[in-house]
Amino acid sequence: MNAPEPQALAATALMSGNDFRESLRRYKPRVFLDGRQVASVVDERGFGPGINAIALTYDYALKAQYAPVMTALQNSSGKLVNRLSHINTSSADLLNKLEAVRLVCQETGCAQRYLTHDALNAIGQVSARIDDARGSTEHTAKFLNYLHRVQDQDLTLGVAMTDAKGDRSRRPHEQANVDSYVHVVERNALHNGQRGIVISGTKAIVTGAPYVHELLVMPCRNMGREDADFAVCCAVPIDAPGITIVARPAGRPGEKVEHGEALFSRKYGQSTGVVMFDKVFVPWDNVFYAGNDGTWEHSGHLTYSYATHHRHTCIGARAGFGDLLIGAGALMCEANGFDPGKETHLREQMVELITITESFFACGVAASVYGKADPHSKTFMPDPVFSNIGKLLLATKIYDMHRIAHYVSGGLIVTLPGPDEDHNPETGAKLSEVLRANPDVPYEQRIETARFIEDLTAGYQGGWYSVISLHGGGSPAAMKQEIYRNYPIGSKVELVERILERGIGADGSPAAAPHDPKRAITKNRQPGKCCDTGCTTPGQPVMVDLPAVEATLPSRRLK
């Protein structure tokens, strides 16, 4: 973003998890859960697991063993910031972000805060792109002011991107109900001495909506000239007047959790919310673009940039979930009295689970290594082909991951008597005798592992992970479109034509045919994956390489 070089390393006021919880008390959002209005988000039991998940991203940034990947030096300010609000400027940043997300998600399943990172990187890119088109610095300067405030205050941002959409066959301006998309209803409005815009409409799927500090409103699709009012990108506090959030519980903090019913989701989970905007005022300082001045043309670029960042990040998130399944599956085999190393059918299943997890994570690593600087902002973008392949793999293989966990665990994970029976004096003692398998593994540990796997794969939370993996960050169809759009098929065509001597002229020079601009299939060519010229930049850092960090990072454990 053509930012000044940092003068000295300075730390922002990084919060702890408890600081995060207390910071939410400063906000008074209008939130509904289970048909009632929530008085205090922080004290609402139904949101506890989601708040716990985000709180962990704060705590890990303060732990010495995790700080090298959980924090980063922001080049535009010279300050040390949380990795999940950092702007990437190298392949090393992309790799460290991938590791950081896997780290927090192998504990929480879904840490949610990484959406802050993905949206900030995308908005920074489109701000610079608009400025380059206009020969100005206005949008970038505004974004950097906002970015530094978010980093200095260590905020978590929700991404309000997916509109309600209405009739999917119609564009935003054609909808019968204009509020099915968020749109600008007034420009240059005056409110409390400030000028800005007024927005209305509905965002349908907002992750962590009830317990974030602010919302980043972004368009969810490419917009045409007629859709200019719907091409709006801005930031609003979660409790801005006119915002109503209708949310679902995070995880399963049910009445019987003290007896072990939901061993994972009672602690960690994710709430999503429908966010309705009713004439919400946004000052110009928080408006990144409003569509009417030609900025609508950049909506497609913003959507594409965010999707690429987010799909790359999702790879790390679901790899963390894969770590949980691998560990739980191995424990369940042991508790059942089996050694997968000696039981061929179990070993094959465990290797398949490992292969699935590490295959899509490897795509994330490749996307990081082959990432390139955005030409406008210099923000590093993960390679779109590998990002989308990795996301497509996890989206479709999540069901295989669940199937394998079920296979290696046995039917006990869903046929166990309810957890209350463990405390029933008439049945508990007998159950502990007959349901024990491996004599070296206590009954309680076997049953606890079984219920843990049930919670992750065969209950409410398991179904949630399946759907969010399939559709989160876009549908498989969207990923396939991006893979085909960005993959250099033209290079492969030229390769074959050269071998067949169809791409070489009579004088030995390249024939015109393969490069004919009318031949759309040869337009996308690949000069070299590492850079535009096919060489490697010498001395580029690849990854923080500290022994204390290596021992804790999930992907390094493969050594």
Backbone torsions as a table, in degrees:
resi	resn	phi	psi	omega
1	MET	NA	19.3	-178.3
2	ASN	55.8	39.1	-178.2
3	ALA	-81.0	155.1	177.9
4	PRO	-66.2	152.5	177.0
5	GLU	-68.7	140.7	178.7
6	PRO	-65.3	138.2	-179.5
7	GLN	-84.9	-36.7	-178.5
8	ALA	-159.6	152.8	179.1
9	LEU	-75.1	121.7	176.3
10	ALA	-133.0	144.5	-177.9
11	ALA	-95.4	141.9	169.5
12	THR	-75.7	172.4	178.1
13	ALA	-81.6	77.7	-178.9
14	LEU	-64.2	130.7	-178.9
15	MET	-87.9	158.9	168.8
16	SER	-91.9	174.8	177.1
17	GLY	-60.6	-41.5	178.4
18	ASN	-68.0	-34.9	175.0
19	ASP	-61.3	-41.2	178.6
20	PHE	-60.3	-46.8	179.6
21	ARG	-58.3	-44.9	-178.8
22	GLU	-68.6	-33.0	-179.6
23	SER	-64.2	-29.7	179.2
24	LEU	-66.3	-21.9	-179.9
25	ARG	-68.7	-17.6	178.2
26	ARG	-72.0	-14.9	-176.2
27	TYR	-108.3	146.3	-179.7
28	LYS	-127.0	66.8	-178.2
29	PRO	-70.3	154.9	176.0
30	ARG	-91.8	102.6	-172.0
31	VAL	-126.4	137.6	175.9
32	PHE	-118.7	137.5	179.1
33	LEU	-140.8	128.3	178.4
34	ASP	53.4	40.2	175.0
35	GLY	79.6	10.3	179.7
36	ARG	-135.9	154.3	178.6
37	GLN	-81.3	136.7	-177.8
38	VAL	-86.7	126.1	-178.9
39	ALA	-76.8	-41.6	-178.7
40	SER	-141.3	115.4	-179.5
41	VAL	-59.3	-43.0	-176.8
42	VAL	-63.3	-36.6	-176.1
43	ASP	-93.2	0.1	-179.9
44	GLU	-78.6	117.4	-178.0
45	ARG	-57.8	-36.3	-177.6
46	GLY	-65.6	-18.7	179.3
47	PHE	-103.1	-6.5	-175.2
48	GLY	-52.7	-48.8	-179.3
49	PRO	-60.9	-34.4	178.4
50	GLY	-71.1	-41.6	177.3
51	ILE	-64.3	-38.9	177.3
52	ASN	-59.1	-40.7	-177.2
53	ALA	-64.4	-44.9	179.2
54	ILE	-70.4	-37.5	179.9
55	ALA	-58.0	-34.2	-179.7
56	LEU	-63.1	-33.3	179.3
57	THR	-66.2	-26.7	175.0
58	TYR	-75.9	-46.3	-178.3
59	ASP	-63.5	-40.4	-178.1
60	TYR	-65.9	-31.1	178.7
61	ALA	-67.2	-20.4	-179.3
62	LEU	-95.7	-6.1	179.2
63	LYS	-86.2	129.3	-175.3
64	ALA	-57.8	-37.6	-176.3
65	GLN	-73.0	-19.9	-179.3
66	TYR	-107.2	-16.4	-173.6
67	ALA	-53.9	-37.6	-179.0
68	PRO	-59.2	-29.2	176.5
69	VAL	-102.2	-23.9	-176.9
70	MET	-87.6	-6.8	175.4
71	THR	-128.9	164.5	-178.5
72	ALA	-153.4	155.7	175.7
73	LEU	-89.6	115.7	179.3
74	GLN	-80.4	114.6	-172.3
75	ASN	-66.6	-24.8	-177.6
76	SER	-80.1	-12.1	179.8
77	SER	-128.5	-18.6	-176.9
78	GLY	76.4	16.2	-176.7
79	LYS	-107.9	151.9	174.1
80	LEU	-83.3	124.4	-174.7
81	VAL	-129.4	166.2	174.3
82	ASN	-65.0	135.7	-178.7
83	ARG	-53.4	-31.8	-173.9
84	LEU	-83.0	5.6	169.3
85	SER	-128.4	22.6	-174.3
86	HIS	-96.4	148.3	174.6
87	ILE	-96.3	124.5	-175.7
88	ASN	-73.6	135.9	178.0
89	THR	-129.0	11.3	179.5
90	SER	-163.2	167.7	173.1
91	SER	-63.1	-32.5	178.2
92	ALA	-61.0	-40.1	177.6
93	ASP	-61.3	-42.0	-179.3
94	LEU	-65.6	-41.0	178.0
95	LEU	-65.1	-43.3	-179.1
96	ASN	-67.2	-36.1	175.7
97	LYS	-63.9	-42.1	179.2
98	LEU	-60.9	-44.1	178.8
99	GLU	-65.2	-42.0	-178.4
100	ALA	-62.8	-43.1	-179.1
101	VAL	-66.9	-41.5	177.4
102	ARG	-62.6	-39.5	-178.6
103	LEU	-61.0	-49.2	-176.8
104	VAL	-75.3	-26.7	-178.6
105	CYS	-83.9	-19.5	174.6
106	GLN	-74.7	-12.1	174.0
107	GLU	-97.2	-40.9	-172.4
108	THR	-104.7	-14.0	-173.2
109	GLY	84.0	-49.8	177.4
110	CYS	-153.0	110.2	-174.6
111	ALA	-86.8	-12.4	169.5
112	GLN	68.8	-38.7	-173.5
113	ARG	-65.5	-17.6	-178.3
114	TYR	-65.1	-16.6	175.0
115	LEU	-63.7	-31.1	175.1
116	THR	-55.2	-49.5	-179.3
117	HIS	-59.1	-48.2	-174.0
118	ASP	-63.9	-41.9	-178.0
119	ALA	-71.3	-41.6	-180.0
120	LEU	-62.1	-42.4	179.1
121	ASN	-62.6	-41.5	-178.9
122	ALA	-69.0	-42.8	-179.0
123	ILE	-66.4	-37.7	176.1
124	GLY	-60.8	-40.0	179.6
125	GLN	-65.5	-45.5	-176.6
126	VAL	-72.3	-30.5	176.4
127	SER	-62.0	-45.1	178.5
128	ALA	-66.4	-36.2	-179.6
129	ARG	-64.8	-42.2	177.7
130	ILE	-63.4	-43.2	-179.9
131	ASP	-62.9	-41.5	179.6
132	ASP	-63.6	-36.2	179.4
133	ALA	-68.7	-25.5	-175.6
134	ARG	-107.8	-6.5	-178.0
135	GLY	68.8	36.7	-178.6
136	SER	-132.3	179.4	176.1
137	THR	-126.6	8.6	-172.5
138	GLU	-59.7	-49.1	-175.0
139	HIS	-70.5	-38.4	178.8
140	THR	-65.8	-42.2	179.3
141	ALA	-61.7	-41.5	179.0
142	LYS	-64.3	-43.8	178.9
143	PHE	-62.6	-44.7	-179.3
144	LEU	-62.4	-37.9	176.1
145	ASN	-60.3	-43.4	179.2
146	TYR	-67.7	-46.1	-179.6
147	LEU	-55.3	-47.9	-176.9
148	HIS	-66.2	-33.6	176.4
149	ARG	-66.7	-43.7	178.4
150	VAL	-60.7	-44.7	-179.2
151	GLN	-68.2	-43.2	-178.8
152	ASP	-63.2	-36.1	-179.7
153	GLN	-91.9	-3.1	177.6
154	ASP	55.5	51.5	-174.6
155	LEU	-86.2	158.4	169.4
156	THR	-110.6	131.4	-176.6
157	LEU	-113.4	139.7	172.8
158	GLY	-92.9	150.4	-179.0
159	VAL	-106.1	108.7	178.1
160	ALA	-97.8	84.7	-173.2
161	MET	-114.0	-48.2	-174.2
162	THR	-76.9	111.1	178.7
163	ASP	-75.1	164.2	175.6
164	ALA	-62.3	-32.3	170.2
165	LYS	76.8	-26.6	177.9
166	GLY	63.6	-133.8	178.7
167	ASP	-73.6	111.4	-173.1
168	ARG	-66.1	-16.7	-179.2
169	SER	-83.7	-4.5	-177.3
170	ARG	-115.9	149.1	177.9
171	ARG	-77.1	166.4	-175.2
172	PRO	-53.0	-45.7	-175.8
173	HIS	-72.5	-9.1	-178.9
174	GLU	-97.2	-2.5	-175.9
175	GLN	-68.4	142.2	176.9
176	ALA	-66.1	-36.5	177.0
177	ASN	-108.9	107.2	-175.0
178	VAL	-61.6	-24.7	-178.1
179	ASP	-80.0	5.0	173.8
180	SER	-73.1	-14.7	171.1
181	TYR	-126.5	145.0	174.0
182	VAL	-71.7	135.9	-175.5
183	HIS	-149.5	163.7	177.9
184	VAL	-85.2	126.4	178.4
185	VAL	-106.1	-16.6	178.0
186	GLU	-155.2	136.3	177.0
187	ARG	-113.4	147.3	-179.3
188	ASN	58.7	37.2	176.9
189	ALA	-72.6	152.5	178.8
190	LEU	-107.7	126.5	-179.4
191	HIS	-145.9	118.2	179.6
192	ASN	51.2	41.9	176.6
193	GLY	81.7	1.3	179.4
194	GLN	-113.0	149.9	174.8
195	ARG	-101.1	148.7	179.0
196	GLY	-178.8	-156.5	179.5
197	ILE	-116.5	163.8	174.1
198	VAL	-120.9	130.6	-177.8
199	ILE	-122.8	150.2	173.6
200	SER	-139.7	162.6	177.9
201	GLY	130.9	-171.2	-171.4
202	THR	-134.8	130.2	169.5
203	LYS	-106.0	126.6	-165.6
204	ALA	-91.9	-28.4	-176.1
205	ILE	-132.8	96.5	-179.0
206	VAL	-118.7	109.0	-177.5
207	THR	-66.5	130.5	177.3
208	GLY	65.9	18.9	-171.4
209	ALA	-50.0	-43.1	-173.8
210	PRO	-69.4	-25.1	-169.3
211	TYR	-125.7	41.1	169.9
212	VAL	-111.8	171.5	-179.4
213	HIS	-86.9	-42.7	-178.4
214	GLU	-142.0	163.6	176.6
215	LEU	-113.1	135.8	170.2
216	LEU	-98.6	111.1	179.0
217	VAL	-86.7	124.9	-176.8
218	MET	-138.1	147.6	176.0
219	PRO	-70.3	149.2	-174.9
220	CYS	-102.7	4.5	-176.9
221	ARG	-158.8	171.6	173.1
222	ASN	-70.2	136.5	-177.0
223	MET	-112.9	144.1	173.4
224	GLY	-94.2	177.2	-179.0
225	ARG	-58.7	-37.8	-179.5
226	GLU	-69.2	-17.0	-178.9
227	ASP	-98.9	17.5	-173.7
228	ALA	-55.7	-38.0	-179.3
229	ASP	-65.7	-20.7	-178.1
230	PHE	-93.6	-7.6	-179.6
231	ALA	-91.1	74.9	-176.3
232	VAL	-124.4	137.2	178.4
233	CYS	-134.1	118.2	-175.5
234	CYS	-156.9	172.7	178.3
235	ALA	-121.2	135.8	179.7
236	VAL	-136.6	141.7	174.1
237	PRO	-61.9	150.7	-175.8
238	ILE	-63.6	-24.4	-178.1
239	ASP	-108.6	24.5	176.8
240	ALA	-60.2	138.0	178.9
241	PRO	-55.8	132.1	179.3
242	GLY	103.0	-6.1	178.5
243	ILE	-96.8	129.3	174.4
244	THR	-125.5	131.7	-178.9
245	ILE	-115.3	124.2	174.9
246	VAL	-110.1	110.6	-167.8
247	ALA	-116.5	167.2	172.7
248	ARG	-113.3	159.8	-178.8
249	PRO	-62.8	155.1	173.6
250	ALA	-96.7	121.0	-179.6
251	GLY	68.8	-152.9	-177.3
252	ARG	-131.9	66.8	178.1
253	PRO	-78.9	63.9	-174.0
254	GLY	-80.4	-179.2	-174.2
255	GLU	-71.0	-23.1	-174.1
256	LYS	-105.3	16.0	-174.6
257	VAL	-64.9	-24.1	179.3
258	GLU	-65.9	-16.8	177.7
259	HIS	-97.4	3.3	174.2
260	GLY	92.6	23.7	-177.4
261	GLU	-69.4	-43.9	-179.0
262	ALA	-122.2	79.9	-169.0
263	LEU	-65.0	-29.4	179.2
264	PHE	-99.7	-52.9	-171.7
265	SER	-74.5	-7.7	172.3
266	ARG	-73.9	-21.7	-177.7
267	LYS	-101.5	-40.6	-177.4
268	TYR	-129.8	141.6	178.5
269	GLY	-171.1	-171.0	-178.5
270	GLN	-144.3	129.7	171.9
271	SER	-96.0	145.4	168.8
272	THR	-121.9	155.8	-177.8
273	GLY	-140.1	148.6	166.2
274	VAL	-87.7	123.8	-176.7
275	VAL	-110.8	119.4	-179.6
276	MET	-106.6	126.0	179.5
277	PHE	-104.2	123.1	179.7
278	ASP	-122.8	92.4	-180.0
279	LYS	53.7	58.4	-179.8
280	VAL	-88.8	125.8	179.5
281	PHE	-83.7	135.1	177.2
282	VAL	-129.7	117.0	179.3
283	PRO	-64.3	152.6	-176.0
284	TRP	-57.3	-30.7	180.0
285	ASP	-60.5	-24.2	-179.4
286	ASN	-105.9	12.0	178.5
287	VAL	-105.5	114.4	-178.6
288	PHE	-82.6	-35.4	164.5
289	TYR	-165.3	156.2	-173.7
290	ALA	-126.3	9.3	168.3
291	GLY	86.2	-36.0	-169.0
292	ASN	-73.5	-22.0	-175.0
293	ASP	-99.9	29.9	179.8
294	GLY	92.1	-7.4	-179.2
295	THR	-70.2	-12.5	175.9
296	TRP	-57.4	-26.7	-178.3
297	GLU	-64.5	-18.4	-174.9
298	HIS	-96.5	1.4	-178.0
299	SER	-63.8	-40.5	179.0
300	GLY	-62.3	-38.3	179.1
301	HIS	-67.2	-39.9	178.5
302	LEU	-63.7	-45.5	179.9
303	THR	-61.5	-44.3	179.7
304	TYR	-63.7	-44.9	-178.3
305	SER	-63.7	-45.8	179.5
306	TYR	-62.7	-44.7	-178.2
307	ALA	-60.5	-39.9	-179.2
308	THR	-66.8	-47.3	176.7
309	HIS	-59.4	-44.7	-173.7
310	HIS	-70.8	-38.9	179.2
311	ARG	-66.9	-36.3	174.9
312	HIS	-62.4	-43.0	-179.8
313	THR	-67.3	-40.4	179.6
314	CYS	-57.7	-29.9	178.4
315	ILE	-60.3	-46.1	177.9
316	GLY	-65.0	-39.0	-178.6
317	ALA	-62.9	-48.0	-176.1
318	ARG	-76.9	-21.2	172.1
319	ALA	-65.8	-37.4	175.4
320	GLY	-62.2	-39.5	175.8
321	PHE	-65.4	-38.9	176.6
322	GLY	-60.6	-37.0	176.7
323	ASP	-59.4	-39.9	179.0
324	LEU	-64.0	-43.4	-179.4
325	LEU	-67.6	-39.0	179.2
326	ILE	-63.0	-47.0	-180.0
327	GLY	-65.1	-43.7	-179.2
328	ALA	-67.6	-38.8	178.7
329	GLY	-62.8	-42.1	178.7
330	ALA	-65.1	-41.5	178.0
331	LEU	-62.7	-39.9	-178.1
332	MET	-68.6	-37.5	175.3
333	CYS	-59.6	-45.4	-179.4
334	GLU	-63.8	-43.7	-179.7
335	ALA	-64.2	-29.2	178.8
336	ASN	-80.7	-6.3	178.5
337	GLY	94.1	15.8	-178.1
338	PHE	-111.9	147.3	170.4
339	ASP	-111.0	109.5	-177.9
340	PRO	-56.8	-25.7	178.4
341	GLY	-67.0	-21.5	-178.9
342	LYS	-107.9	-17.7	179.3
343	GLU	-102.0	106.4	-172.1
344	THR	-56.3	-45.5	-175.4
345	HIS	-65.7	-34.5	177.6
346	LEU	-74.4	-40.1	179.0
347	ARG	-60.9	-42.6	179.4
348	GLU	-61.5	-40.9	179.5
349	GLN	-66.6	-44.1	-179.9
350	MET	-64.3	-39.5	178.0
351	VAL	-65.1	-37.4	177.4
352	GLU	-63.7	-41.8	178.8
353	LEU	-63.5	-43.3	177.4
354	ILE	-62.5	-43.6	-178.3
355	THR	-62.7	-43.7	178.6
356	ILE	-59.8	-51.0	-176.5
357	THR	-61.2	-48.9	-176.2
358	GLU	-76.1	-20.3	177.1
359	SER	-69.0	-48.5	-179.6
360	PHE	-73.6	-28.4	175.1
361	PHE	-67.4	-36.8	177.1
362	ALA	-61.5	-34.6	174.7
363	CYS	-62.4	-37.9	176.8
364	GLY	-64.9	-40.2	177.3
365	VAL	-63.5	-45.6	178.6
366	ALA	-61.6	-40.9	178.6
367	ALA	-62.9	-32.5	178.2
368	SER	-72.1	-48.5	-177.3
369	VAL	-63.7	-38.4	-179.3
370	TYR	-92.5	11.7	178.2
371	GLY	-65.2	156.3	-179.3
372	LYS	-134.4	154.4	178.0
373	ALA	-72.4	132.9	173.0
374	ASP	-61.6	131.9	-174.8
375	PRO	-65.3	-20.1	-178.2
376	HIS	-93.6	-46.9	-173.0
377	SER	-102.9	-15.2	-173.8
378	LYS	70.6	4.3	173.2
379	THR	-65.1	136.1	-179.5
380	PHE	-80.3	127.9	178.5
381	MET	-104.3	132.0	173.0
382	PRO	-64.7	150.0	178.2
383	ASP	-57.9	126.3	-174.5
384	PRO	-68.4	-31.8	-178.7
385	VAL	-67.9	-52.3	-179.1
386	PHE	-67.0	-34.3	177.4
387	SER	-62.2	-44.5	-178.1
388	ASN	-74.9	-33.0	175.9
389	ILE	-65.6	-44.6	179.0
390	GLY	-61.0	-43.0	179.6
391	LYS	-68.4	-37.7	177.9
392	LEU	-64.1	-40.8	179.0
393	LEU	-62.1	-48.4	-177.5
394	LEU	-68.7	-33.0	-178.9
395	ALA	-65.1	-37.3	-176.5
396	THR	-96.2	-24.1	-178.3
397	LYS	-89.1	-6.6	-179.8
398	ILE	-59.2	-34.1	-180.0
399	TYR	-70.4	-34.8	174.6
400	ASP	-68.4	-36.1	178.1
401	MET	-62.3	-42.7	176.4
402	HIS	-65.2	-43.1	-179.4
403	ARG	-59.9	-43.4	-179.0
404	ILE	-65.7	-41.3	177.4
405	ALA	-59.8	-39.1	178.5
406	HIS	-67.8	-40.2	-177.4
407	TYR	-63.3	-51.2	-174.8
408	VAL	-73.8	-17.3	-176.3
409	SER	-91.2	-29.1	-175.8
410	GLY	87.2	170.0	-175.1
411	GLY	-72.4	-8.3	-177.4
412	LEU	-59.0	-27.4	-174.1
413	ILE	-65.1	-19.1	177.2
414	VAL	-122.7	-2.7	-178.9
415	THR	-107.3	0.6	177.6
416	LEU	-61.9	145.6	168.5
417	PRO	-60.8	159.2	-179.5
418	GLY	-59.3	156.4	-176.1
419	PRO	-61.4	-22.1	178.4
420	ASP	-63.7	-28.6	-178.7
421	GLU	-67.2	-22.7	177.5
422	ASP	-64.1	-21.9	-176.7
423	HIS	-111.0	8.9	179.8
424	ASN	-86.9	117.8	-177.2
425	PRO	-62.8	-20.4	-178.7
426	GLU	-86.8	-19.2	-176.6
427	THR	-125.7	-27.2	-171.8
428	GLY	-57.0	-47.7	-176.5
429	ALA	-64.1	-41.5	-179.4
430	LYS	-67.0	-42.9	179.0
431	LEU	-59.7	-39.4	-178.7
432	SER	-67.1	-22.3	177.9
433	GLU	-82.7	-48.6	-171.9
434	VAL	-82.7	-20.9	-177.6
435	LEU	-100.1	12.2	174.0
436	ARG	-88.8	140.6	-178.3
437	ALA	-115.7	-83.3	178.1
438	ASN	-65.8	120.1	-177.8
439	PRO	-62.4	-18.7	179.9
440	ASP	-87.1	-6.2	-179.2
441	VAL	-114.3	115.0	179.9
442	PRO	-56.7	150.4	179.1
443	TYR	-53.2	-45.9	-176.4
444	GLU	-58.5	-39.0	-178.7
445	GLN	-70.9	-38.5	178.2
446	ARG	-63.6	-46.1	-177.5
447	ILE	-68.5	-37.6	178.5
448	GLU	-62.8	-43.0	178.0
449	THR	-64.6	-41.0	179.2
450	ALA	-61.3	-44.9	-179.0
451	ARG	-70.3	-30.1	175.1
452	PHE	-62.8	-46.3	179.4
453	ILE	-66.8	-38.4	176.0
454	GLU	-58.3	-45.4	-178.8
455	ASP	-61.8	-40.4	-176.8
456	LEU	-76.6	-27.5	-168.7
457	THR	-129.2	-24.2	-170.1
458	ALA	-122.4	3.0	179.4
459	GLY	-116.6	-158.9	179.0
460	TYR	-54.4	-48.2	-176.0
461	GLN	-65.9	-37.7	178.3
462	GLY	-62.9	-43.6	176.9
463	GLY	-63.2	-38.0	178.4
464	TRP	-61.6	-46.0	179.5
465	TYR	-61.1	-37.4	179.0
466	SER	-62.4	-50.4	-176.2
467	VAL	-68.2	-42.9	-177.3
468	ILE	-68.5	-30.8	177.1
469	SER	-71.4	-37.1	-178.7
470	LEU	-71.2	-44.7	-171.3
471	HIS	-107.9	-18.7	-179.4
472	GLY	-62.9	131.6	-178.4
473	GLY	78.8	11.5	-180.0
474	GLY	112.6	156.0	-178.8
475	SER	-77.8	162.0	175.1
476	PRO	-54.2	-33.7	179.4
477	ALA	-62.1	-39.1	179.1
478	ALA	-65.7	-39.1	179.4
479	MET	-67.6	-41.1	178.5
480	LYS	-62.1	-38.6	178.4
481	GLN	-61.9	-43.3	-179.0
482	GLU	-69.5	-36.9	177.5
483	ILE	-62.1	-47.3	-179.1
484	TYR	-67.0	-38.3	-177.9
485	ARG	-65.3	-36.3	-173.6
486	ASN	-100.6	-15.6	-176.8
487	TYR	-73.3	135.6	-175.7
488	PRO	-78.3	65.5	179.2
489	ILE	-61.7	-33.7	179.4
490	GLY	-57.9	-37.1	178.1
491	SER	-63.7	-38.5	-179.1
492	LYS	-70.3	-36.0	177.2
493	VAL	-64.0	-44.8	-179.9
494	GLU	-64.5	-34.6	177.9
495	LEU	-59.6	-48.9	-178.8
496	VAL	-67.8	-40.4	-180.0
497	GLU	-65.5	-33.4	177.4
498	ARG	-66.7	-43.2	178.4
499	ILE	-63.1	-37.6	179.5
500	LEU	-81.2	0.7	179.7
501	GLU	60.8	28.0	176.0
502	ARG	-94.0	-16.4	-177.5
503	GLY	-101.0	10.8	-179.0
504	ILE	-116.9	130.7	179.7
505	GLY	-74.8	171.7	-177.5
506	ALA	-62.3	-30.6	-178.8
507	ASP	-90.6	9.4	179.5
508	GLY	90.4	-7.0	178.9
509	SER	-86.8	157.9	179.3
510	PRO	-59.5	134.7	176.9
511	ALA	-72.4	157.6	-176.8
512	ALA	-74.7	-28.4	-170.8
513	ALA	-55.0	-49.0	-176.3
514	PRO	-63.4	-22.2	-177.5
515	HIS	-102.4	8.5	179.3
516	ASP	-59.2	121.1	-178.8
517	PRO	-60.4	-17.4	178.5
518	LYS	-76.5	-16.0	179.7
519	ARG	-88.2	90.4	-173.9
520	ALA	-59.0	-31.9	-173.6
521	ILE	-68.3	-20.6	-179.6
522	THR	-99.8	4.6	-178.3
523	LYS	-68.1	-36.5	-175.7
524	ASN	-91.3	101.2	-177.8
525	ARG	-118.8	161.5	-170.4
526	GLN	-123.0	99.7	179.3
527	PRO	-71.1	-32.0	-178.9
528	GLY	175.1	134.3	-173.9
529	LYS	-71.3	-33.2	-173.7
530	CYS	-75.1	-29.8	177.8
531	CYS	-165.1	-179.4	-175.4
532	ASP	-64.1	-26.3	-177.7
533	THR	-102.5	-1.5	177.0
534	GLY	82.3	22.1	179.2
535	CYS	-119.3	175.7	180.0
536	THR	-109.4	131.0	176.4
537	THR	-69.8	117.5	-176.2
538	PRO	-67.9	141.4	172.1
539	GLY	78.2	7.6	-179.0
540	GLN	-71.4	128.6	179.0
541	PRO	-65.3	141.2	-177.9
542	VAL	-105.2	-38.7	-173.5
543	MET	-165.5	145.4	170.1
544	VAL	-59.6	139.5	-171.2
545	ASP	-133.8	65.2	179.5
546	LEU	-105.2	134.5	-177.7
547	PRO	-55.1	-39.8	-178.4
548	ALA	-64.9	-33.2	179.7
549	VAL	-77.6	-41.8	-179.1
550	GLU	-54.3	-38.2	-175.8
551	ALA	-68.6	-19.7	-174.7
552	THR	-105.0	-19.0	-175.2
553	LEU	-78.0	134.7	-174.0
554	PRO	-60.5	-41.3	-175.4
555	SER	-75.1	-21.3	179.6
556	ARG	-78.4	-13.6	-178.2
557	ARG	-71.3	-7.2	-179.7
558	LEU	-76.4	-12.2	-176.9
559	LYS	-67.7	NA	NA
